[in-house]
Amino acid sequence: MVLSAAESDHLTIEKHHLEQAIAVVGSLEADMPRVFSRIGQDDNSRKASKVRDLVITHKRIELDQLWRYCIDTMGLSEFKTAVAGMVMAKDASQHTDANGKTWIVLKGEEPPVATAQKLTATEILLQTETG
């Protein structure tokens, strides 16, 4: 009805209006599981989900870059807690390469280049408290 009313003053819904409506609704359906999965989540869960979604999308991402994606929606402590949670759940691992860059690597993916150090969730959380 809205598409028909936007197009003309006629009070008739035509086949092309229905086809347009189906296309619009169909394009929204792809995001619906993600939208509904966020219902009922508290603020910390939403922040952790954002970190998780970014790591899943990138497969392996430099920690600094991941932080830049998240800085406008959470504090550093919340960010480090979310990263540590992924490591503790074994959904990802945190590695430091030979150049000193820290990477978050999705489970099943290889870390970039040879890594000099692999951090545990406890070490990540201790960094939160000290740094």
N, C-alpha and C positions, 0 to 999 in steps of 0.2 A: 504494500500500500504506500509506503514511504517513497519508494522509487517511482511509482506512478504519479504521486502527488508532486514530487520534485520535478517531474518532466512536463506535466501539463495540468490543466484544470479539469480534465475529464475524470469522471469517477469510475474508470474502468481499469482493471488490472489485466494486462495482456501477457502473452506467453514470454516475450522478451524480458518483462519485468521479473517474472518468476525465475527465468534463467540467470538474470543478473543477481537476484537474491541468493540463489543456490551457490553461485560463484563466490559471493561475499562471505556467506556463512561457511562455505567450504574452506576458504583461506584462513578463517579464524580457528577452525577445528584443530589444526596442527598444534596450536599453542595451548589448547584447553587442558591437556593432562598436566602441563607444567603449571598453569594457573591454578588448577584445582589442588595440586600437590602442596601449594603454599598456604591453603586455607587452614587455619588452626595452628600454624607455626608461630612460635614466639619470635621476638626480634633476633635473638641469638641464633636460632635455627635458620632464619632467613639469611642471615649473614654467612653462616657456615655453608648453606646451600649455594650462595653466590660464589664462594671460593671453590666449592666442589664443581659447580657447573663450568667455571672457567678452566679448571684443570682438565676436566673431561674434554672440553672443546679443544684445548691446545695440546693435550697429551703430555707434553713436557714444556715447562715454562720457567723462565728465570724468576726467582723470587721477587726481585725488584720490580719487574714488569707486572707480576701478579698483584703486588701491593699498589702499583699505580692504578690498576683497574678497580681496586677496592677502596682506595683512600677516601673517596667522597661518601662512602656509606658505612664505614666502621672505623673504630680506633685501632691502633697498632696492637694492643693487647688482645682485642677480639680477633683480629686477623691472625695473629700467631696461634691463638687457641684453635681457630678453625683449621689452620694448616696442621697443627699437632694432632687434632682429632682425625684428620684424614690419614696421617701416618700411623696413629694408634690403631685405627680400624683396618689398616693395611690396604687402604684404597689408593695410596700414593706413598712415595718415598721422597726424602729430601737428601740431596747430594751436593757436595761442594767439589767443583772441578779443580784441576791443577792451576787454573788462573785465579782461583779464589771466588768464582761466581757460584752462587747457590741456586740450585734447580729443584723444582717440584716435578716429580715424574709420576704419571699415572701408572697404576698397577698393570704389569704386563708390557710396559714400554721400557726401552733401554735408555739409560741416562746418556746425555750428550757427551761425547769424548770420555776419556778415562777420568774417573772420579777419584779425588784424593781422600774424601771422607764421606761417610754416610751417617746422618744424624738420626737418633731415635726420637720418639715423641717426647720422652722425658727431657732430653737435651734441648729440644725446641721450646718446651715450656720453661725450662730454666733460663733460656735466653730471654724469655718474656719478663722474668723477674729481675734479671740483672742488666738487661740492655734494653 
